[in-house]
Structures are given as C-alpha cells and as structure tokens.
Amino acid sequence: SKIAKEVTVRCPFPEDCIGWRIVDTPGVGAIGGFDLETTKFLTGKQKNGGNNVDAIIFLHKGNGNIEDKDINDFVKNTFNKLSDDAKKRVFFVITHTASDDYRVNKNEYMRRAKSLFQDRYGIKEDRLLEIDSLMEILNRYIKQENKDAQSLLESKNAPDSSWNEEVWKRCRTLLRGIKYSLEDDDINVNNENMLERAQEWSGIDEFRKILN
C-alpha cells in the first residue's frame, strides 16, 4: 500500500522530442517485485497488436558488479522475449562513468560488458555506451551560468542554493578527475579544456547521436 504504482513528470521538451514516450521502469530487485511487472511491460503487446516498446535501454552503474547474476538473468529473460524488431534496437548503457572508481577499472569493465551483453546478444558495437548524467548537468551549469571550472574546483561550498552540498562534493571530485587527466595528457588546465573534457566524459552527445 505504500509503493507508488505510477509517477508522471511533465516538462517542456525540445521540438525533436515531441511524440516520444519514455518509460523509466523499476529495476532489478525493485521493492514489491515490480521487476516482474517491468518484464511483462517490456515484452507485452498493445490492444492493437503492436509492441509496448520499440527500443530498450538497459542501464547499469559503472561502479556496480557487471557480473551480478540477477541483472544478467533479467537481461536474458527480457531479451529472449522481445520481438525481432525490438531486439534490433537494444542499447546497453553504463552510467556513473566519470567517477574515479569506474575510470580506474574502465578497460576491464568494458571488456566484461562487451562479452556479457554485446557479444552474447548481438548488440551493435556502437550501442554499448558510457554516460555520466551528473557530469552533463555540471557541464551545462558551468556554461549556462558563465562559471569558471577551475574556480569551482577550488570552492569548498556549493556555488548557489540550486546545489545540494553532498552533490556538490561529488561535482568537485569530478572536476578534480578532469584536472588530473588533463595534466596526465600534458594538456593545459584551463576552463575551455576542462569543459571540453567534461563534455567528452558525460557521453551525452554520443548517446543522442546513436539514439537518433
């Protein structure tokens, strides 16, 4: 009785998003057994005989266990029940990929992801993607508010009330990672180069391009 069955969020969408329906389903092990409902929805049919979904994006945290049995069983059971058309539009997305713990183990993590999901289910190579939404939000904020990334890195307190202090600590960690990576590559650490690296690490531009 205390579990929400449906949450609806409305916001202005850009012109190229009109007509899309995006469903954020409960994940593996969701409270109340809703992961079973997720499988039913993803593999189900509409009254007119059409499929409920045209494409699926599986998400997995880059700092999680890529070999987790529950996750792999969920993907297997869902994928095998999809229509042939939906199988052609499956994406597997690794999230939190700008975090230090992911980047240290990136090569091995992606090797295992490629073996477990891309090779096993025939997912196209360009549909195994890395994104970091917090990096994207931070990058967009710096550009829109005309902030300086280096100054924000030195700031111990959140720059304004729109930021939660704990979230801002994570943002500073992301900026610190960018700074170190630029230094390792012998690239000048300035606002322009930091934002360029932030955009690269967010992965959102590449994700949009592949989705389209």
BALOBA-1460 file (C-alpha; in Angstrom, 3 decimals):
// residues 212
<rec num="1" residu="s" x="0.000" y="0.000" z="0.000"/>
<rec num="2" residu="k" x="2.992" y="2.322" z="0.418"/>
<rec num="3" residu="i" x="4.507" y="1.671" z="-3.007"/>
<rec num="4" residu="a" x="3.792" y="4.146" z="-5.794"/>
<rec num="5" residu="k" x="2.347" y="2.426" z="-8.855"/>
<rec num="6" residu="e" x="2.888" y="5.316" z="-11.238"/>
<rec num="7" residu="v" x="4.688" y="8.651" z="-11.257"/>
<rec num="8" residu="t" x="4.084" y="11.175" z="-14.038"/>
<rec num="9" residu="v" x="6.505" y="14.032" z="-14.691"/>
<rec num="10" residu="r" x="5.746" y="16.745" z="-17.228"/>
<rec num="11" residu="c" x="8.202" y="19.314" z="-18.534"/>
<rec num="12" residu="p" x="8.785" y="21.283" z="-21.753"/>
<rec num="13" residu="f" x="10.517" y="19.164" z="-24.390"/>
<rec num="14" residu="p" x="12.524" y="20.397" z="-27.367"/>
<rec num="15" residu="e" x="10.882" y="20.067" z="-30.776"/>
<rec num="16" residu="d" x="12.761" y="16.887" z="-31.753"/>
<rec num="17" residu="c" x="11.423" y="15.053" z="-28.692"/>
<rec num="18" residu="i" x="7.730" y="15.570" z="-29.479"/>
<rec num="19" residu="g" x="5.963" y="12.248" z="-29.966"/>
<rec num="20" residu="w" x="8.387" y="10.189" z="-27.880"/>
<rec num="21" residu="r" x="7.201" y="8.178" z="-24.905"/>
<rec num="22" residu="i" x="9.954" y="7.342" z="-22.441"/>
<rec num="23" residu="v" x="9.156" y="4.842" z="-19.684"/>
<rec num="24" residu="d" x="11.522" y="4.630" z="-16.720"/>
<rec num="25" residu="t" x="10.757" y="1.186" z="-15.325"/>
<rec num="26" residu="p" x="11.572" y="-0.255" z="-11.894"/>
<rec num="27" residu="g" x="14.925" y="-2.002" z="-11.969"/>
<rec num="28" residu="v" x="16.154" y="-5.428" z="-10.950"/>
<rec num="29" residu="g" x="15.193" y="-6.324" z="-7.391"/>
<rec num="30" residu="a" x="12.732" y="-3.428" z="-7.125"/>
<rec num="31" residu="i" x="10.674" y="-3.374" z="-3.925"/>
<rec num="32" residu="g" x="7.370" y="-5.194" z="-4.264"/>
<rec num="33" residu="g" x="8.505" y="-7.460" z="-7.100"/>
<rec num="34" residu="f" x="7.965" y="-4.748" z="-9.697"/>
<rec num="35" residu="d" x="10.859" y="-6.075" z="-11.739"/>
<rec num="36" residu="l" x="8.435" y="-8.805" z="-12.842"/>
<rec num="37" residu="e" x="5.991" y="-6.120" z="-13.938"/>
<rec num="38" residu="t" x="8.827" y="-4.477" z="-15.859"/>
<rec num="39" residu="t" x="9.480" y="-7.677" z="-17.823"/>
<rec num="40" residu="k" x="5.765" y="-8.022" z="-18.599"/>
<rec num="41" residu="f" x="5.612" y="-4.447" z="-19.837"/>
<rec num="42" residu="l" x="8.756" y="-4.623" z="-21.978"/>
<rec num="43" residu="t" x="7.674" y="-7.835" z="-23.688"/>
<rec num="44" residu="g" x="3.936" y="-7.158" z="-23.816"/>
<rec num="45" residu="k" x="1.570" y="-6.159" z="-26.605"/>
<rec num="46" residu="q" x="-0.873" y="-3.289" z="-27.040"/>
<rec num="47" residu="k" x="-4.548" y="-3.825" z="-27.799"/>
<rec num="48" residu="n" x="-3.922" y="-3.169" z="-31.495"/>
<rec num="49" residu="g" x="-1.310" y="-5.938" z="-31.560"/>
<rec num="50" residu="g" x="1.692" y="-3.616" z="-31.606"/>
<rec num="51" residu="n" x="4.569" y="-3.959" z="-29.179"/>
<rec num="52" residu="n" x="4.618" y="-1.947" z="-25.970"/>
<rec num="53" residu="v" x="8.152" y="-0.794" z="-26.727"/>
<rec num="54" residu="d" x="10.136" y="-0.032" z="-29.866"/>
<rec num="55" residu="a" x="13.534" y="0.095" z="-28.153"/>
<rec num="56" residu="i" x="15.083" y="-0.708" z="-24.793"/>
<rec num="57" residu="i" x="17.919" y="0.948" z="-22.910"/>
<rec num="58" residu="f" x="19.391" y="-1.261" z="-20.199"/>
<rec num="59" residu="l" x="21.240" y="0.791" z="-17.565"/>
<rec num="60" residu="h" x="23.991" y="-0.446" z="-15.271"/>
<rec num="61" residu="k" x="26.113" y="1.527" z="-12.820"/>
<rec num="62" residu="g" x="29.763" y="1.669" z="-13.726"/>
<rec num="63" residu="n" x="30.661" y="1.245" z="-10.062"/>
<rec num="64" residu="g" x="28.464" y="-1.868" z="-9.726"/>
<rec num="65" residu="n" x="29.100" y="-5.553" z="-10.351"/>
<rec num="66" residu="i" x="28.786" y="-6.161" z="-14.093"/>
<rec num="67" residu="e" x="28.552" y="-9.917" z="-13.460"/>
<rec num="68" residu="d" x="25.654" y="-9.677" z="-10.999"/>
<rec num="69" residu="k" x="23.510" y="-12.782" z="-11.586"/>
<rec num="70" residu="d" x="20.155" y="-11.074" z="-11.052"/>
<rec num="71" residu="i" x="20.961" y="-8.400" z="-13.611"/>
<rec num="72" residu="n" x="22.252" y="-10.855" z="-16.181"/>
<rec num="73" residu="d" x="19.222" y="-13.132" z="-15.699"/>
<rec num="74" residu="f" x="16.907" y="-10.126" z="-16.079"/>
<rec num="75" residu="v" x="18.545" y="-9.065" z="-19.346"/>
<rec num="76" residu="k" x="18.490" y="-12.629" z="-20.667"/>
<rec num="77" residu="n" x="14.839" y="-13.264" z="-19.795"/>
<rec num="78" residu="t" x="13.736" y="-9.923" z="-21.195"/>
<rec num="79" residu="f" x="15.784" y="-10.030" z="-24.392"/>
<rec num="80" residu="n" x="14.653" y="-13.542" z="-25.317"/>
<rec num="81" residu="k" x="11.004" y="-12.466" z="-25.161"/>
<rec num="82" residu="l" x="11.372" y="-9.329" z="-27.272"/>
<rec num="83" residu="s" x="10.059" y="-9.031" z="-30.797"/>
<rec num="84" residu="d" x="12.630" y="-9.253" z="-33.573"/>
<rec num="85" residu="d" x="12.232" y="-5.530" z="-34.269"/>
<rec num="86" residu="a" x="12.805" y="-4.562" z="-30.635"/>
<rec num="87" residu="k" x="15.903" y="-6.766" z="-30.482"/>
<rec num="88" residu="k" x="17.394" y="-4.622" z="-33.225"/>
<rec num="89" residu="r" x="17.003" y="-1.548" z="-31.014"/>
<rec num="90" residu="v" x="18.571" y="-2.581" z="-27.737"/>
<rec num="91" residu="f" x="21.098" y="-0.324" z="-26.025"/>
<rec num="92" residu="f" x="23.262" y="-1.160" z="-23.028"/>
<rec num="93" residu="v" x="24.406" y="1.942" z="-21.169"/>
<rec num="94" residu="i" x="26.992" y="2.133" z="-18.403"/>
<rec num="95" residu="t" x="26.314" y="5.052" z="-16.028"/>
<rec num="96" residu="h" x="28.474" y="6.962" z="-13.492"/>
<rec num="97" residu="t" x="31.388" y="6.596" z="-15.895"/>
<rec num="98" residu="a" x="33.196" y="9.810" z="-14.872"/>
<rec num="99" residu="s" x="33.711" y="8.518" z="-11.325"/>
<rec num="100" residu="d" x="37.219" y="7.609" z="-10.207"/>
<rec num="101" residu="d" x="36.341" y="4.023" z="-9.303"/>
<rec num="102" residu="y" x="34.985" y="3.402" z="-12.805"/>
<rec num="103" residu="r" x="37.778" y="5.071" z="-14.729"/>
<rec num="104" residu="v" x="40.444" y="3.090" z="-12.868"/>
<rec num="105" residu="n" x="38.817" y="-0.191" z="-13.970"/>
<rec num="106" residu="k" x="37.303" y="1.025" z="-17.240"/>
<rec num="107" residu="n" x="39.107" y="-1.297" z="-19.660"/>
<rec num="108" residu="e" x="38.321" y="-4.463" z="-17.718"/>
<rec num="109" residu="y" x="34.735" y="-3.374" z="-17.042"/>
<rec num="110" residu="m" x="34.053" y="-2.672" z="-20.718"/>
<rec num="111" residu="r" x="35.713" y="-5.933" z="-21.729"/>
<rec num="112" residu="r" x="33.324" y="-7.861" z="-19.472"/>
<rec num="113" residu="a" x="30.321" y="-5.778" z="-20.618"/>
<rec num="114" residu="k" x="31.198" y="-6.497" z="-24.246"/>
<rec num="115" residu="s" x="31.377" y="-10.222" z="-23.525"/>
<rec num="116" residu="l" x="28.240" y="-10.414" z="-21.374"/>
<rec num="117" residu="f" x="25.929" y="-8.221" z="-23.405"/>
<rec num="118" residu="q" x="27.233" y="-7.092" z="-26.765"/>
<rec num="119" residu="d" x="28.644" y="-10.422" z="-27.961"/>
<rec num="120" residu="r" x="26.036" y="-12.606" z="-26.268"/>
<rec num="121" residu="y" x="23.009" y="-10.810" z="-27.691"/>
<rec num="122" residu="g" x="24.440" y="-9.394" z="-30.873"/>
<rec num="123" residu="i" x="24.059" y="-5.787" z="-29.747"/>
<rec num="124" residu="k" x="25.753" y="-3.445" z="-32.206"/>
<rec num="125" residu="e" x="29.145" y="-2.170" z="-31.098"/>
<rec num="126" residu="d" x="28.097" y="1.487" z="-31.047"/>
<rec num="127" residu="r" x="25.180" y="0.676" z="-28.714"/>
<rec num="128" residu="l" x="27.352" y="-0.209" z="-25.741"/>
<rec num="129" residu="l" x="27.712" y="3.291" z="-24.338"/>
<rec num="130" residu="e" x="29.183" y="5.166" z="-21.377"/>
<rec num="131" residu="i" x="27.416" y="8.178" z="-19.848"/>
<rec num="132" residu="d" x="27.555" y="10.277" z="-16.688"/>
<rec num="133" residu="s" x="24.488" y="12.429" z="-16.169"/>
<rec num="134" residu="l" x="25.929" y="14.362" z="-13.211"/>
<rec num="135" residu="m" x="28.887" y="15.370" z="-15.361"/>
<rec num="136" residu="e" x="26.458" y="16.535" z="-18.050"/>
<rec num="137" residu="i" x="24.445" y="18.576" z="-15.522"/>
<rec num="138" residu="l" x="27.629" y="20.120" z="-14.119"/>
<rec num="139" residu="n" x="28.977" y="20.923" z="-17.573"/>
<rec num="140" residu="r" x="25.689" y="22.526" z="-18.631"/>
<rec num="141" residu="y" x="25.527" y="24.537" z="-15.397"/>
<rec num="142" residu="i" x="29.048" y="25.942" z="-15.844"/>
<rec num="143" residu="k" x="28.283" y="27.011" z="-19.419"/>
<rec num="144" residu="q" x="24.846" y="28.496" z="-18.750"/>
<rec num="145" residu="e" x="25.937" y="30.420" z="-15.656"/>
<rec num="146" residu="n" x="29.264" y="31.510" z="-17.206"/>
<rec num="147" residu="k" x="31.208" y="29.977" z="-14.342"/>
<rec num="148" residu="d" x="34.888" y="29.077" z="-14.337"/>
<rec num="149" residu="a" x="35.567" y="25.364" z="-13.823"/>
<rec num="150" residu="q" x="38.908" y="25.944" z="-12.106"/>
<rec num="151" residu="s" x="37.381" y="28.388" z="-9.619"/>
<rec num="152" residu="l" x="34.548" y="25.963" z="-8.866"/>
<rec num="153" residu="l" x="37.085" y="23.223" z="-8.227"/>
<rec num="154" residu="e" x="38.690" y="25.372" z="-5.524"/>
<rec num="155" residu="s" x="35.329" y="26.299" z="-3.983"/>
<rec num="156" residu="k" x="34.543" y="24.190" z="-0.915"/>
<rec num="157" residu="n" x="30.951" y="25.386" z="-0.712"/>
<rec num="158" residu="a" x="28.193" y="24.930" z="-3.285"/>
<rec num="159" residu="p" x="28.120" y="27.955" z="-5.644"/>
<rec num="160" residu="d" x="24.416" y="28.626" z="-5.087"/>
<rec num="161" residu="s" x="21.265" y="27.234" z="-3.488"/>
<rec num="162" residu="s" x="20.429" y="25.053" z="-6.507"/>
<rec num="163" residu="w" x="23.104" y="22.586" z="-5.375"/>
<rec num="164" residu="n" x="22.906" y="20.123" z="-2.505"/>
<rec num="165" residu="e" x="26.172" y="20.214" z="-0.534"/>
<rec num="166" residu="e" x="26.744" y="16.455" z="-0.818"/>
<rec num="167" residu="v" x="26.091" y="16.504" z="-4.554"/>
<rec num="168" residu="w" x="28.460" y="19.430" z="-4.911"/>
<rec num="169" residu="k" x="31.212" y="17.424" z="-3.214"/>
<rec num="170" residu="r" x="30.756" y="14.788" z="-5.915"/>
<rec num="171" residu="c" x="30.952" y="17.512" z="-8.569"/>
<rec num="172" residu="r" x="34.246" y="18.758" z="-7.182"/>
<rec num="173" residu="t" x="35.544" y="15.194" z="-7.315"/>
<rec num="174" residu="l" x="34.561" y="15.054" z="-10.988"/>
<rec num="175" residu="l" x="36.324" y="18.353" z="-11.690"/>
<rec num="176" residu="r" x="39.404" y="17.116" z="-9.852"/>
<rec num="177" residu="g" x="39.429" y="13.989" z="-12.018"/>
<rec num="178" residu="i" x="39.281" y="16.144" z="-15.147"/>
<rec num="179" residu="k" x="42.163" y="18.299" z="-13.902"/>
<rec num="180" residu="y" x="44.355" y="15.261" z="-13.233"/>
<rec num="181" residu="s" x="43.516" y="13.681" z="-16.590"/>
<rec num="182" residu="l" x="44.465" y="16.847" z="-18.458"/>
<rec num="183" residu="e" x="47.734" y="17.042" z="-16.554"/>
<rec num="184" residu="d" x="48.465" y="13.393" z="-17.353"/>
<rec num="185" residu="d" x="47.885" y="14.165" z="-21.049"/>
<rec num="186" residu="d" x="50.100" y="17.281" z="-20.882"/>
<rec num="187" residu="i" x="47.138" y="19.496" z="-21.790"/>
<rec num="188" residu="n" x="46.846" y="22.985" z="-20.341"/>
<rec num="189" residu="v" x="44.363" y="23.061" z="-17.446"/>
<rec num="190" residu="n" x="42.015" y="25.928" z="-18.244"/>
<rec num="191" residu="n" x="38.255" y="26.427" z="-18.364"/>
<rec num="192" residu="e" x="37.926" y="25.656" z="-22.074"/>
<rec num="193" residu="n" x="39.848" y="22.385" z="-21.896"/>
<rec num="194" residu="m" x="38.092" y="21.325" z="-18.697"/>
<rec num="195" residu="l" x="34.675" y="21.854" z="-20.280"/>
<rec num="196" residu="e" x="35.715" y="20.019" z="-23.421"/>
<rec num="197" residu="r" x="36.832" y="17.037" z="-21.332"/>
<rec num="198" residu="a" x="33.640" y="17.250" z="-19.235"/>
<rec num="199" residu="q" x="31.529" y="17.049" z="-22.399"/>
<rec num="200" residu="e" x="33.536" y="14.054" z="-23.570"/>
<rec num="201" residu="w" x="33.184" y="12.260" z="-20.238"/>
<rec num="202" residu="s" x="29.447" y="12.925" z="-19.974"/>
<rec num="203" residu="g" x="28.884" y="10.872" z="-23.138"/>
<rec num="204" residu="i" x="25.501" y="12.509" z="-23.711"/>
<rec num="205" residu="d" x="26.266" y="13.915" z="-27.166"/>
<rec num="206" residu="e" x="27.338" y="10.490" z="-28.419"/>
<rec num="207" residu="f" x="24.266" y="8.909" z="-26.798"/>
<rec num="208" residu="r" x="21.895" y="11.357" z="-28.539"/>
<rec num="209" residu="k" x="23.592" y="10.756" z="-31.884"/>
<rec num="210" residu="i" x="23.257" y="6.968" z="-31.615"/>
<rec num="211" residu="l" x="19.619" y="7.161" z="-30.443"/>
<rec num="212" residu="n" x="18.680" y="9.242" z="-33.470"/>
